[in-house]
Amino acid sequence: SMAPSSARRMIVGGNWKCNLTRAQALELADALNAMPASDVEVVVAPIALHLPFVQSALKRAVSVAAQNCGHAGMGAYTGEVSAEQLAAMDVPWVILGHSERRTYFREDDELLAQKLAQALEHGLRVIFCVGESKGQREAGATLEVCKAQLAGVMKQLDPARVVLAYEPIWAIGSGLVATPQQAQETHAQLRAHVAASRSPELAARLRIQYGGSVSAANCVELANLPDVDGFLVGGASLKPADFETIVAACAGRADTFGPQMWDVLAYPALAAATFVPALYPVHPYLHLIVLSTTIVYVGCHRALAQGQLTPGESTSEVVTKKEAMQFPLYGSAVLVGLYAVVKLVKKEYLNLLIALYFFCIGAGAVQQMIRAPLQRLPGVRGLKTHVWSVKWMFWQKDAALEKIEFNALDIPLLLVGMALSAAYAKTKYWLLANVLAVCFAVCAVEMLTLGSFQIGCMLLVFLFGYDIFWVFGTEVMVTVAKGIDAPIKLLFPKDLLAAKLEFSLLGLGDIVIPGIFVAMMLRFDARNGLRSLPYFRANLVAYVLALVVTLSVMHFFGAAQPALLYLVPGCLGAAFATALVRGEVALLWRFSEDEPAPEPDAGAEADAGSKKEN
């Protein structure tokens, strides 16, 4: 099934072409820095000579692109700039196949296929342009022309690294614009052609921009077309106000995909589930189910938003197959180490060490947790972004500088996080421990990404055995959970009015591990355009039911239970059952968070190699 347009992140490219002096380019970059933040991916393409200057001047999430690259590697190619050289300069994008390159410089489909192979081989992301002339449009040959331009690169189309740009030649710089009907029809035909040539899943993920005299006046209507995923803008990208309007039109697309991380009810519900039980008596079992489920819900939607960011913007970490296999071993080693510490180290020293550690990471977790929903408020979006360049590996002479971006919101949020962490270290109050634990859990679900469905299954199955062994086979897990006074678990008071509070508890692993699997199911729904979110909803319900079973067994037998004993079969069973009912078992089983790019064309490599000269 085809994904709706809102399952794909909008992207706006500004092609500055052969315009602007260095001073003018830097002035335009400063204007871009003042643009309000949004979810739209923004890329600008100055001339090659200005790339490093513009890239250094940009102080927000705007990437740069080269306007061209060579068809081969470094060598005797006078006047060329190779993909390898662009990658070495940390230029993330390149535009290929623009009609002006095809027309003025006689670049044909074979040459462009070689250029695309070079760009992908060296890790660049590509905006690949196709489009027809006025005569071809009038002859009804639009689709055939575009098909021919895509024929040599079809196998190289990787939605994670390639964006198509449909640019009708007759509309570029002419003031003529394809009607919304013409644009939507052509974009839909291109997507259907990719679906037939590659796969519907790949076509659903592929972003297709429109380019051709896009302006502030016509962008809103075009941006709301279901198969238009943004724009490649020419002249209007040189006018800051117009370019900002075009980006805003994409940010304000009318349709939305499923429940989003900024859902107006999600964060208030999470705050209520955290704070209300400290004020009014709530049964600990109900408290546990509601709070942990709300954490998973919010974390999953934040993870969905992370998945729509570029690699440079995203803070997520991908769990590899090797890491999934090693996780129980490393986890066991850490667990045994903590058990030894609990048994051998004096509690006051242990608590001091823990307090110092969680003071540092707790402040960051609180800041990251609160920042995301506040960042979407209109007044916050326009805050100026500042950049510090830091060389973390200062002892290495050639170590690269890392950019730290922040705005006026970040400093007070960090101070709030530090205050909460310090208050917890001082008082050990259970509610403050829960606040920090909620922040840790949400951020962990957001930032940890399973590489594929198969890796997710592997990780859950391994941890299933891990949890059973350490809970049923030894006293280690329970001793560590009770002996370490740190926000690595959620506490649920049994009786608020008791002189000495007693708690039920749930380890963060029982939220985070299933949570990242449920988040993967949400991304699977988004990737495949499943608006009803069948996999996400089935897994979320399974998570709740598994918690109910865990608590029921624990209550009946009066003994601690490894929650993963019930959560793992619940989540895996829900995923496979949903796929079986929908007839999508094969699609689910081969689901990968990041499809590998196809191998470069062997012929192109051979041709490039034959011309290299030292």
Stockholm file with secondary structure:
# STOCKHOLM 1.0

chainA/1-614         SMAPSSARRMIVGGNWKCNLTRAQALELADALNAMPASDVEVVVAPIALHLPFVQSALKRAVSVAAQNCGHAGMGAYTGEVSAEQLAAMDVPWVILGHSERRTYFREDDELLAQKLAQALEHGLRVIFCVGESKGQREAGATLEVCKAQLAGVMKQLDPARVVLAYEPIWAIGSGLVATPQQAQETHAQLRAHVAASRSPELAARLRIQYGGSVSAANCVELANLPDVDGFLVGGASLKPADFETIVAACAGRADTFGPQMWDVLAYPALAAATFVPALYPVHPYLHLIVLSTTIVYVGCHRALAQGQLTPGESTSEVVTKKEAMQFPLYGSAVLVGLYAVVKLVKKEYLNLLIALYFFCIGAGAVQQMIRAPLQRLPGVRGLKTHVWSVKWMFWQKDAALEKIEFNALDIPLLLVGMALSAAYAKTKYWLLANVLAVCFAVCAVEMLTLGSFQIGCMLLVFLFGYDIFWVFGTEVMVTVAKGIDAPIKLLFPKDLLAAKLEFSLLGLGDIVIPGIFVAMMLRFDARNGLRSLPYFRANLVAYVLALVVTLSVMHFFGAAQPALLYLVPGCLGAAFATALVRGEVALLWRFSEDEPAPEPDAGAEADAGSKKEN
#=GR chainA/1-614 SS CCCCGGGSCCEEEEECCSCCCHHHHHHHHHHHHTSCCCSSEEEEECCGGGHHHHHHHCCSSEEEEESCCCSSCSSSCTTCCCHHHHHHTTCCEEEECCHHHHHHSCCCHHHHHHHHHHHHHTTCEEEEEECCCHHHHHTTCHHHHHHHHHHTTGGGCCTTTEEEEECCGGGTTTSCCCCHHHHHHHHHHHHHHHHHHTCHHHHHHCCEEECSSCCTTTHHHHHTSTTCCEEEESGGGGSHHHHHHHHHHHHTCSCCCSSCTTCTTHHHHHHHHHHGGGTSCCCHHHHHHHHHHHHHHHHHHHHHHHHTSCTTTCCCEEECHHHHHHHHHHHHHHHHHHHHHHHHSCHHHHHHHHHHHHHHHHHHHHHHHHHHHHTTSHHHHTSCCEEEEECSSTTSTTCCCEEEEECTTHHHHHHHHHHHHHHHHHHCCHHHHHHHHHHHHHHHHHHEEESBHHHHHHHHHHHHHHHHIIIIICSHHHHHHHHCCSSSEEEEESCTTSSSCCEEEEETHHHHHHHHHHHHHHHHHHHTTCTTCHHHHHHHHHHHHHHHHHHHHHHHHTSCCCTHHHHHHHHHHHHHHHHHHHTCHHHHHTCBSSCCCCCCCHHHHHHHHHHCCC
#=GC SS_cons         CCCCGGGSCCEEEEECCSCCCHHHHHHHHHHHHTSCCCSSEEEEECCGGGHHHHHHHCCSSEEEEESCCCSSCSSSCTTCCCHHHHHHTTCCEEEECCHHHHHHSCCCHHHHHHHHHHHHHTTCEEEEEECCCHHHHHTTCHHHHHHHHHHTTGGGCCTTTEEEEECCGGGTTTSCCCCHHHHHHHHHHHHHHHHHHTCHHHHHHCCEEECSSCCTTTHHHHHTSTTCCEEEESGGGGSHHHHHHHHHHHHTCSCCCSSCTTCTTHHHHHHHHHHGGGTSCCCHHHHHHHHHHHHHHHHHHHHHHHHTSCTTTCCCEEECHHHHHHHHHHHHHHHHHHHHHHHHSCHHHHHHHHHHHHHHHHHHHHHHHHHHHHTTSHHHHTSCCEEEEECSSTTSTTCCCEEEEECTTHHHHHHHHHHHHHHHHHHCCHHHHHHHHHHHHHHHHHHEEESBHHHHHHHHHHHHHHHHIIIIICSHHHHHHHHCCSSSEEEEESCTTSSSCCEEEEETHHHHHHHHHHHHHHHHHHHTTCTTCHHHHHHHHHHHHHHHHHHHHHHHHTSCCCTHHHHHHHHHHHHHHHHHHHTCHHHHHTCBSSCCCCCCCHHHHHHHHHHCCC
//
